[in-house]
């Protein structure tokens, strides 16, 4: 099975953005990253905005697929320690390797979306099995506003990821446990 050319270009654009930042995201840079002839990216995405929109759509699709898989494949956590272990493993994926590349690109796109509302619409958090797992756990523990607490908990986890991408290091499981404990109170 071959991958669609637009998908290849969008994936290459994610890597370019992660490696070179928003200023480095050019049609030529994406051509080089995708190992395609010069002009290929501009043939598929005429403007920089079209390229950026395709990048964001692909980024969200990959993130959603990852979150969906995580929520479907992992057993429902029985206690806060199991939930902390699952979230910690997910955070580790976001801070290393290909997950780190996507995280760097995601935050660059989030900043860009402040100037481009059409990107913000694409980046809006969506329902997925990973998020459902957290919400269901909190609801099972008797948390009154499980949906609201889930959003707050996941925003805090996202903040830890952002902090460690910038400052280095990892997120300790005890930090995640602390956030879960706060969500449960």
NORGI-V500531 format. One line per field, one symbol per residue. phi: phi as a letter, one per 20 degrees, with the letter a starting at -180 (. if undefined). psi: psi as a letter, one per 40 degrees, with the letter a starting at -180 (. if undefined). Layout:
# NORGI-V500531
phi->???
psi->???
This chain:
# NORGI-V500531
phi->.eeggffgfffffgffffedmffefcgfffgffelcfgnffffecfdfffffffgfffgfffffffffggfeeefgfebffffffffffffgffdclfffgffffgffffffffdcgffgffeggdfafffggfffffffenffdgffffffgffffgfffggfffenndefgfffgfffgfffe
psi->hihhdddddddddddddddeiddegidddddddefiihedddddgdiddddddddddddddddddddddddddiihhdiddddddddddddddeeibdddddddddddddddedegddddddehiiiiddddddddddddeehdgdddddddddddddddddddddeiaihiddddddddddde.
